[in-house]
Each structure stands twice: as structure tokens, then as C-alpha cells.
Amino acid sequence: MSRAVAVCHGPFGRVSIYNLDRPMVVHAHREAHLIFFLEGSRGLVTVNDHMVRVDPFMGVAVNPWEPHNFQPEQPGSFGLFLVIYLKPEWLAAQTMPSAGSLVFPSSELVVTRELAAWRDQAVEMLLSQHRDLNLAPVLMALAQASSEPIGPELVSSLLHDTSAGALDRRVLRACRLLEQHTSSEGALAQIARAAGLSRAHFFKLFRQQVGVTPTIFANTARIDAALERIVLSSEPVTSISHRLGFSGQSVFTRFFTAHVGMAPRDYRRVLRTVSLPQAQASHV
């Protein structure tokens, strides 16, 4: 079964080393996403219907909200990967303004000597026993080496909620409701009815404007809520499962594993945090 080797959350987002042997479902992230092969079985990542083979010479770059999935090239064989999720607002805050900037212009990421050097440094830091990991400069260098110059414009160009004025009011309301009600299994049908649209019309309009289906958006919101509780609290996985509206812990574990790559308890087992606040006792 796929396992987490190292996980670190910080103001930048999160960075992990995963040993993966199972496929992951189509999903999306709010963050900019980088995937690098380390050893073992290669991986296949499909981004917007374009498949990229992740190997020693090619990584993958995924922009925020781009649908993608993962599968091992040889089913059942383990592959070790460095997986990075970078918050667009953090990237923007690190750099000088730059007009017309994007995060990643291509999903195919050639692993140059510069990229390989920064990748290896990130791996070394993650595998070290040091309590204080100064990962931010290394992750910023990886992002810069993987992309066009990054500036504050990426927040408005790639985060759905910062360009809210351009969204249909029904879609904007749907986004907010899905983020607020991560424990509601029937939220999609209710939102479509509230918008006065058929389910088919609602799904089409939502995908046209947001870039992903309402189902993928809702699953992203649910995973974000789960990660927040796993990282910022000591709440038992069983309790997290209940709070998020799953019928049982096993159902939640399957959902989490299909989207993140491993079970929530395994994720928490190797977790480290950098400069993150602890959850308040009243956190709900």
C-alpha cells in the first residue's frame, strides 16, 4: 500500500515524499503542484487529458485547479516521488511584480541540472532529523526554475475566488456553499435546485467558469478540510470522518487515499509543520 515517507506543511503549502504503488482518482488542488521521480517504478500523470511519464528526466507541473490523476507505470510496483504543493498567494508574496506571469506554462517539466540540484536539496532536508526546516528558499527556487517569472498577478489569474466578479452569481454562490458545507453529501443537488438550473446545465456552467466539475471542486474542499484537521489538531481520524459527513472511517480513509495517495493516519504519522499555528480548542 502507498505510504508517506516524509510530509511537511508550512506557510508555503506542503511538500512530501510519497512511496506510491496505487492509482489516484482525477482531482485538483488550489495550489501549484510539482511532481518529481526519485526511484523505483515510474509514474504516469494525466493533466487535462495529456499524459506525462514521470521519470529521471521528466517531472510534472500542474497549475491550480487543473484536473489530473496519477497511476504507477507498473501497477503494484512502488515508486518514490517528491510531491510539492505551493500556495499561489505565497508564491506571489515572494517575488517582485511581473506582468502577464503564469505559474507553469507546460505540464511537461524537463529535469535540468538546476532543477535536479534543488530537488535533491529538498529531499535531503525532508529526510533530515532537523526540527526546523528552512524549506521556503528551496521551494521558491524549484518553482522559479519550473516556470515563467512569478508575480502577484498569478493570484487573480489562477485562484477562482479572486476573480469572483467574472463568475456567474449562481456559480459563485455554489463555490461558497461547497466550501462552507464540506460535510454535506447532497450539496450538489441542493445547490443546482437553489440556482434554478437542471443538474446537467449547472454542471456545464460550473465547469465552463471554474475549470473543474462541481464534484471535483467539492472533493477538493473536503480534502482541504480533512488536511486542516489532520495537520492543525490532534483530533482522531474517526472524529474527523464523522465531522466531514462520511458514513464511516473506512469510507473516509478510502476517499482520502484516493485523493492524497495514502491513509490519513499514515499521513499524520510522518507529519512535520513549519511556522503553522496550532488549532484552537474550539476549532470545529
Residue pairs with C-beta under 8 A, 6 or more apart in sequence:
1 21
1 22
1 262
1 263
2 18
2 19
2 20
2 21
2 22
2 78
2 257
2 261
2 262
3 18
3 19
3 262
3 266
4 16
4 17
4 18
4 19
4 261
4 262
4 266
4 267
4 269
4 270
5 16
5 17
5 18
5 19
5 80
5 127
5 270
6 16
6 17
6 126
6 127
6 270
6 272
7 14
7 15
7 16
7 17
7 267
7 270
7 271
7 272
8 14
8 15
8 16
8 126
8 133
8 135
8 271
8 272
8 273
8 274
9 227
9 231
9 271
9 272
9 273
9 274
9 276
10 133
10 135
10 136
10 273
10 274
10 275
10 276
11 87
11 90
11 136
11 274
11 275
11 276
12 86
12 87
12 90
12 135
12 136
12 139
12 140
13 31
13 84
13 85
13 86
13 87
13 90
13 139
14 31
14 84
14 85
14 227
15 82
15 83
15 84
15 85
15 122
15 126
15 135
15 139
16 82
16 83
16 84
16 126
17 38
17 80
17 81
17 82
17 83
17 123
17 126
17 127
18 80
18 81
18 83
18 261
18 262
19 40
19 78
19 79
19 80
20 43
20 70
20 72
20 78
20 79
20 80
20 81
20 261
21 41
21 72
21 75
21 76
21 77
21 78
21 79
22 72
22 257
22 261
23 69
23 70
23 71
23 72
23 75
24 69
24 70
24 71
24 258
24 259
24 260
24 261
25 69
25 258
25 259
26 46
26 67
26 68
26 69
26 216
27 67
27 68
27 69
27 216
27 219
27 220
27 223
27 259
28 64
28 65
28 66
28 67
28 68
28 212
28 216
28 217
28 220
29 62
29 64
29 65
29 85
29 220
30 64
30 65
30 87
30 88
30 159
30 220
30 224
31 64
31 85
31 86
31 87
31 88
32 61
32 62
32 63
32 64
32 85
32 86
32 87
32 88
32 91
32 103
32 104
32 143
32 158
33 60
33 61
33 62
33 63
33 64
33 66
33 68
33 83
33 84
33 85
33 86
34 59
34 60
34 61
34 62
34 82
34 83
34 84
34 86
34 109
34 142
34 143
34 146
35 43
35 45
35 54
35 59
35 60
35 62
35 70
35 81
35 82
35 83
35 84
36 54
36 59
36 81
36 82
36 83
36 84
36 111
36 115
36 119
37 43
37 54
37 55
37 56
37 58
37 59
37 79
37 80
37 81
38 79
38 80
38 81
38 82
38 123
39 79
39 80
40 77
40 78
40 79
40 80
41 72
41 73
41 74
41 77
41 78
41 79
42 53
42 54
42 55
42 72
42 73
42 74
42 79
43 53
43 54
43 70
43 71
43 72
43 73
43 79
43 81
44 51
44 52
44 53
44 54
44 70
44 71
44 72
44 73
45 51
45 52
45 54
45 60
45 62
45 68
45 69
45 70
45 107
46 52
46 68
46 69
47 60
47 62
47 66
47 67
47 68
47 107
48 66
48 67
48 68
48 107
50 107
52 58
52 60
52 107
52 108
53 73
54 60
54 81
56 111
57 110
57 111
58 108
58 109
58 110
58 111
59 109
59 110
59 111
59 115
59 119
59 146
60 68
60 107
60 108
60 109
61 103
61 104
61 106
61 107
61 108
61 109
61 146
61 147
62 68
62 104
62 107
63 102
63 103
63 104
63 158
64 88
64 103
64 158
64 159
65 158
65 160
65 210
65 211
65 212
66 107
66 211
67 211
67 212
67 216
68 107
70 261
72 78
72 79
73 79
82 119
82 122
82 123
82 126
83 261
84 122
84 139
84 142
86 139
86 143
88 103
88 154
88 155
88 158
88 159
89 155
89 159
91 103
91 140
91 143
91 150
91 154
92 150
92 151
92 152
92 153
92 154
92 155
93 152
94 136
94 140
94 150
95 149
95 150
95 151
95 152
96 151
97 151
97 152
97 153
98 149
98 150
98 151
98 153
99 151
99 153
100 153
101 148
101 149
101 150
101 151
101 153
101 154
102 147
102 148
102 154
102 157
102 158
103 143
103 147
103 148
103 150
103 154
103 158
104 146
104 147
105 147
105 148
109 115
109 146
111 119
112 145
114 145
115 142
115 145
115 146
118 138
118 141
118 142
118 145
119 142
121 138
122 135
122 138
122 139
122 142
125 133
125 134
125 135
125 138
126 133
126 135
131 272
132 274
133 272
133 274
135 274
143 150
144 150
155 162
156 162
156 163
157 163
160 167
160 175
160 210
160 211
161 175
164 172
166 209
167 175
167 209
167 210
168 205
168 209
170 195
170 196
170 197
170 202
170 205
171 205
171 206
171 209
171 210
173 191
173 194
173 195
174 191
174 195
174 202
174 206
174 214
175 210
175 217
177 187
177 191
178 187
178 188
178 191
178 214
178 217
178 218
178 221
179 221
181 187
182 218
182 221
182 222
182 224
182 225
182 244
182 245
183 243
183 244
183 245
184 190
184 245
185 245
187 218
188 199
188 214
188 215
188 218
189 199
191 202
191 214
192 198
192 199
192 202
192 203
195 202
197 205
202 214
203 213
203 214
206 213
206 214
206 217
207 213
207 214
210 217
212 220
219 255
219 259
222 244
222 255
223 256
223 259
223 260
225 244
226 240
226 244
226 252
226 256
226 264
227 260
229 235
229 240
229 243
229 279
229 283
230 237
230 240
230 264
230 267
230 268
230 271
231 268
231 271
231 273
231 276
232 276
232 277
232 278
232 279
232 283
233 278
233 279
233 283
235 243
235 279
237 249
237 252
237 253
237 264
237 265
237 268
238 249
240 252
240 264
241 248
241 249
241 251
241 252
241 253
243 284
244 252
246 252
246 255
252 264
253 263
253 264
253 265
256 263
256 264
256 267
257 263
260 267
